[in-house]
Amino acid sequence: MAAPPVRLGLRENAAQFALLVAVTAFVGAIVGLERSILPLVGEDDFGVSSAAGVLSFIVAFGAAKALTNLAAGALAERIGRRRLLVLGWVVALPVPALVALAPSWWVVVVANALLGVNQGLTWSMAVVMKIDLVGPRRRGLALGLNEAAGYGGLALAAAASGWLAAEWAARDVLAVGGAGVAAVALLVSVVLVRDTAGHVAAEQAQSRHAPGELAPRLREAFAATSWRSAGLRACSQAGLVNNLNDALAWGLVPLYLAAHGASVGQIGLVAGLYPAVWGLGQVATGAWSDRAGRKPLIVAGMLVQAAALGLLAAGGGALGAAAAAAVLLGAGTALVYPTLIAAISDAVSPVARAATIGVYRFWRDSGYVAGALLAGALADTIGFAGAIAVVAGLTAASGAWVALELPARAVIRARPSSEQVARQPTRR
């Protein structure tokens, strides 16, 4: 019997889309387990005294995730999205045991490099597969649902791990929770998730781009996304600064609050508020960007993030100010996060999507490395509040960059390079 025809759309692919939403929630949860307690583990269990030393685990995580994004985007058309998704969960399996049994901090850093590989493979493929399924009409909504699931899972795990760590050993909480999440997510990915290559081909046949267009080589996608297209370049730098902020929230804020007397449970509350608002808000902002355009939401989101960091710095570590800043930071990030990927996806053909998003996510997740290094060095020299204030200024400048370079309706229309044009098949 012939296979049913491939159809694009959220309703038409509801079952697979829902499965991928669940997978994304697992992706967020496994990293969320670390959000409120791992910086404190560095100080309390391993005696790491400097902020830069504690934040080294974020440097390893961010570098591994950024490079994996780049590779995954380039390999997706050759190997298949689903295979890379499954591989990502296999890589995650040893991470909880490494954290639980680590005799020294460098083993935790290595474990977080593996976690970065997991995140780069699983989140990249989950988001690209959702875009494949829904087609261009409801892309913003699909991305909002994807990111809401991921950061909703992250928020719940961050709050729960902070609460549980007040009763049990922090590393035990990480080990048991991480092992459970990785095992269930791997099972779901192997048994239930299906590849989306047919949907890519169907959308390519209907798109404004040449039906016979070839996927770009990595160097072509890298050049277009990093510097050749002003719009893509603006999105890439905004993504980097956004995750620079996230690195600060992940690694520096728990130390900042602890230095001002906050308990582990209180730190867990603040650590959970930020991604909770971020996650829930993205359902609305993703769909909103489909109607209002990408640029207004991205510019506004970066400026709201800058204001939130300014409030956090001015609050002097007070719990109420930190909670308000976390809510505001989450709202700003919700405006930006799904909208940036939607703007990138608007720019390119379906066959170029995975590679282009991979390059964008490389730059975006390089923000973890930049943020951990910058925040750690600044905190050791000018203090926690000074470091946060500097990052607030950088975030405002990033929003101004987007305002200047991103087209008004943010359908960027990346042009193929001369090399890519030469590679297109000859029509007879």
C-alpha positions in Angstrom: 0.0 0.0 0.0 1.3 3.4 -0.9 2.4 5.7 1.9 0.1 8.7 2.5 1.1 12.0 0.9 3.2 14.3 3.0 1.3 17.4 4.2 2.7 20.5 5.9 0.9 22.1 8.8 0.6 22.1 12.6 -2.8 20.3 12.6 -1.8 17.9 9.9 1.2 16.7 11.8 -0.1 17.2 15.4 1.0 13.8 16.7 4.6 14.1 15.7 4.7 17.7 16.6 3.4 16.9 20.1 6.1 14.2 20.5 8.8 16.6 19.5 7.4 19.2 22.0 7.8 16.5 24.7 11.3 15.7 23.6 12.2 19.4 23.8 10.8 19.6 27.3 13.2 16.7 28.2 16.1 18.6 26.6 15.4 21.6 28.8 14.9 19.6 31.9 18.2 17.8 31.8 20.1 21.1 31.8 17.6 22.8 34.1 18.6 20.3 36.9 21.9 22.2 37.1 20.7 25.7 37.0 20.2 26.5 40.6 22.7 24.2 42.3 25.8 23.4 40.2 27.5 26.7 40.8 27.0 26.1 44.6 28.4 22.6 44.2 31.6 24.1 42.7 32.0 26.3 45.8 30.8 23.9 48.5 31.9 20.4 47.4 35.0 21.2 45.5 36.2 24.4 47.1 36.5 26.5 43.9 37.0 30.0 45.2 36.9 32.3 42.1 33.8 33.1 40.1 35.8 32.4 36.9 36.7 29.0 38.1 33.1 28.1 39.0 31.9 29.3 35.7 34.3 27.1 33.8 31.6 24.4 33.5 29.5 26.9 31.5 32.5 27.6 29.2 32.9 23.9 28.5 29.1 23.5 28.0 28.8 26.5 25.7 31.8 25.7 23.5 30.7 22.1 23.1 27.1 23.1 22.3 28.1 25.8 19.8 30.5 23.5 17.9 27.9 20.7 17.9 25.2 23.1 16.5 27.6 23.9 13.6 28.3 20.2 12.9 24.6 19.2 13.3 23.3 21.8 10.9 25.8 20.7 8.3 25.2 16.9 8.8 21.4 17.0 9.1 20.8 16.7 5.3 23.3 13.8 5.0 22.7 11.7 8.1 19.1 12.7 8.9 17.5 14.7 11.7 16.2 11.7 13.7 19.5 9.9 13.8 21.2 13.0 15.2 18.5 13.4 17.8 18.9 9.8 19.0 22.7 10.2 19.1 22.3 13.3 21.3 20.5 11.3 23.9 23.0 8.5 23.8 25.7 11.1 24.6 23.7 12.3 27.6 23.6 8.9 29.3 27.0 9.1 31.1 26.6 12.7 32.3 24.6 12.1 35.5 27.1 9.4 36.7 30.1 11.6 35.9 28.6 14.5 38.0 27.7 12.2 40.9 31.0 10.4 41.1 33.4 13.2 40.1 36.5 13.3 42.3 37.4 16.8 41.2 35.8 19.8 39.5 37.5 19.1 36.1 35.4 15.9 35.8 32.2 18.0 36.3 33.5 20.4 33.5 34.0 17.4 31.2 30.5 16.1 32.0 29.2 19.5 31.0 31.0 19.4 27.7 29.1 16.2 27.0 25.9 17.9 28.1 26.7 20.6 25.6 27.0 18.0 22.8 23.7 16.6 23.9 22.0 20.0 23.8 23.5 20.9 20.5 22.3 17.7 18.8 18.9 17.2 20.5 17.7 20.8 20.6 18.9 21.7 17.1 17.2 18.7 15.6 14.0 19.0 17.6 13.6 22.7 16.5 14.5 22.0 12.9 12.1 19.1 12.7 9.2 21.2 14.0 9.9 23.9 11.4 9.9 21.1 8.8 6.5 19.8 9.9 4.5 23.1 10.0 5.8 24.9 6.9 6.2 28.6 6.6 2.7 29.9 7.5 2.8 29.3 11.3 6.5 29.2 11.8 6.6 31.7 14.6 3.9 29.8 16.6 5.7 26.5 16.1 9.0 28.0 17.4 7.1 29.6 20.3 5.7 26.2 21.3 9.1 24.6 20.9 11.0 27.1 23.0 8.1 27.2 25.6 8.4 23.5 26.1 12.1 23.5 26.4 12.3 26.4 28.9 9.2 25.3 30.7 11.0 22.0 31.3 14.1 23.8 32.3 12.2 26.1 34.8 10.4 23.2 36.5 13.7 21.2 36.8 15.6 24.2 38.1 13.0 24.9 40.8 12.6 21.3 41.7 16.4 20.7 42.0 16.8 23.7 44.2 14.0 22.5 46.5 15.2 18.9 46.6 18.8 20.0 47.2 17.7 21.6 50.4 16.8 18.1 51.7 19.2 15.7 49.9 22.8 15.9 48.6 22.9 18.2 45.5 24.9 15.8 43.4 22.5 13.0 44.1 19.6 15.1 42.9 21.5 15.8 39.7 22.4 12.2 39.1 19.0 10.6 39.7 17.1 13.3 37.9 19.4 13.4 34.9 19.5 9.6 34.4 15.7 9.4 34.4 15.3 12.2 31.9 18.0 10.9 29.5 16.6 7.3 29.6 13.0 8.3 28.9 13.9 10.8 26.2 16.1 8.3 24.4 13.3 5.7 24.4 10.8 8.2 23.0 13.2 9.3 20.3 14.0 5.7 19.2 10.5 4.3 19.3 8.1 7.1 18.4 9.8 10.0 16.5 9.9 9.9 12.7 12.3 11.7 10.4 11.1 14.8 8.4 13.0 14.5 5.2 9.8 14.1 3.2 8.4 17.4 4.6 11.6 19.2 3.6 11.2 18.0 0.1 7.5 18.9 0.0 8.1 22.4 1.2 11.1 22.9 -1.2 8.9 21.9 -4.1 6.4 24.6 -3.1 8.8 27.3 -2.1 9.8 30.6 -3.9 13.3 29.1 -4.2 14.4 26.8 -7.0 12.9 23.3 -6.4 16.2 21.8 -7.5 18.3 23.9 -5.2 21.1 22.2 -3.3 21.8 22.5 0.4 24.7 25.0 0.9 28.1 23.8 2.1 29.0 24.7 5.6 31.4 27.5 4.5 28.7 29.0 2.4 26.2 29.0 5.2 28.8 30.3 7.6 29.7 33.3 5.5 26.1 34.2 4.8 25.0 34.0 8.4 28.0 35.5 10.0 28.8 38.5 7.8 27.6 38.5 4.2 23.9 39.2 5.0 23.3 42.2 7.3 20.0 40.8 8.6 21.4 37.4 9.4 24.5 39.1 10.9 22.3 41.2 13.2 20.3 38.1 14.3 23.5 36.2 15.0 25.0 38.9 17.3 21.7 39.3 19.1 21.5 35.6 19.7 25.1 35.6 21.1 24.3 38.5 23.5 21.1 36.8 24.6 22.9 33.7 25.7 25.7 35.8 27.2 22.9 37.0 29.5 21.7 33.5 30.1 25.3 32.4 31.1 25.3 35.2 33.6 21.9 34.2 35.0 23.0 30.5 35.2 26.4 30.9 36.7 26.7 34.3 38.4 23.3 35.0 39.8 23.3 32.1 42.3 26.7 33.2 43.6 25.5 36.8 43.8 22.4 35.9 45.8 24.3 33.4 48.0 26.8 36.2 48.8 23.9 38.3 50.1 22.5 35.5 52.3 19.9 33.8 50.1 19.2 30.1 50.8 19.4 27.3 48.3 15.6 27.2 48.1 15.4 31.0 47.5 18.0 30.8 44.8 16.1 27.9 43.2 13.0 30.1 43.2 14.7 32.9 41.3 16.5 30.4 39.0 13.1 28.9 38.1 11.2 32.2 37.7 13.3 33.5 34.8 13.0 30.4 32.5 9.4 29.9 33.5 8.3 33.4 32.3 10.6 32.9 29.3 9.1 29.6 28.4 5.4 30.4 28.9 5.7 33.8 27.1 7.1 32.3 23.9 3.8 30.7 22.9 2.3 34.2 22.6 5.4 36.0 21.3 6.1 33.4 18.6 2.6 33.7 17.1 2.7 37.5 17.6 5.9 37.7 15.4 4.0 36.0 12.6 1.6 39.0 12.5 3.7 41.9 13.7 7.0 41.0 12.0 10.2 39.9 13.7 12.1 43.2 14.1 9.9 45.0 16.7 9.9 42.0 19.0 13.6 41.5 18.8 14.6 45.1 19.5 12.1 45.4 22.3 13.2 42.1 23.9 16.9 43.1 24.0 16.0 46.5 25.6 13.8 44.8 28.2 16.6 42.4 29.0 19.0 45.3 29.5 16.5 46.9 31.9 16.1 43.7 33.9 19.9 43.3 34.3 20.1 47.0 35.4 17.5 46.3 38.1 19.3 43.2 39.2 22.6 45.2 39.6 20.9 48.0 41.4 19.0 45.7 43.8 22.2 44.8 45.7 21.3 41.1 45.9 17.9 41.6 47.6 15.6 38.7 46.9 12.6 40.9 45.9 14.6 42.8 43.4 16.2 39.7 42.0 12.8 38.0 41.6 11.4 41.1 39.8 14.5 41.2 37.6 14.1 37.5 36.8 10.5 38.0 35.6 11.5 41.0 33.5 14.5 39.1 32.0 12.3 36.2 31.2 9.8 38.5 29.4 12.5 40.1 27.4 14.0 36.8 26.4 10.6 35.4 25.4 10.3 38.3 22.9 13.6 37.5 21.4 14.3 33.8 21.5 11.7 32.2 19.1 11.6 35.3 16.9 15.3 35.2 16.1 15.1 31.6 14.8 11.9 32.5 12.8 13.7 35.4 11.2 16.6 33.2 10.2 14.2 30.6 8.8 12.3 33.3 6.8 15.6 34.1 5.0 16.5 30.8 3.4 15.1 27.9 1.4 14.0 24.7 3.2 17.1 22.8 2.1 19.4 25.5 3.5 17.5 25.7 6.8 19.4 23.2 8.9 22.8 24.5 7.9 21.8 28.2 8.4 20.1 27.6 11.8 23.2 25.5 12.8 25.5 28.5 12.1 23.1 30.9 13.9 23.0 28.5 16.9 26.8 28.3 16.8 27.0 32.1 17.4 24.1 32.1 19.8 25.6 29.4 22.0 29.0 30.9 21.8 27.4 33.5 24.1 27.6 30.9 26.9 31.4 30.9 26.5 31.7 34.7 26.2 29.3 35.2 29.1 31.0 32.8 31.4 34.4 34.2 30.7 33.4 37.9 30.8 31.1 37.6 33.8 33.6 35.5 35.8 36.5 37.9 35.0 34.5 41.0 35.8 33.0 39.6 39.0 36.5 38.8 40.3 37.7 42.3 39.5 34.8 44.8 40.0 32.3 42.6 41.9 29.0 40.9 41.0 26.9 44.1 40.6 29.5 45.7 38.4 29.7 42.7 36.1 25.9 42.6 35.7 25.8 46.3 34.9 28.4 45.9 32.2 26.4 43.1 30.6 23.3 45.3 30.8 25.1 47.9 28.7 26.2 45.3 26.1 22.6 44.1 25.8 21.2 47.6 25.1 23.9 48.0 22.4 22.9 44.7 20.8 19.3 45.9 20.6 20.4 49.1 18.8 22.4 47.0 16.3 19.3 45.0 15.4 17.3 48.3 15.1 19.9 49.5 12.5 20.5 46.4 10.4 17.4 44.1 10.5 14.9 44.8 7.7 11.6 46.3 8.8 9.6 43.1 8.2 12.6 40.9 8.9 12.2 38.6 5.9 15.8 38.9 5.2 16.1 37.1 1.8 19.7 35.8 2.0 21.2 35.6 -1.5 23.2 32.6 -2.6 26.9 33.0 -3.1 28.3 32.7 -6.6 29.8 29.4 -5.6 26.4 28.1 -4.6 24.8 29.3 -7.8 27.4 27.5 -9.8 26.5 24.2 -7.9 22.8 24.3 -8.9 21.8 21.6 -11.3 21.5 22.7 -14.9 17.9 22.8 -16.3 17.2 21.5 -19.7 
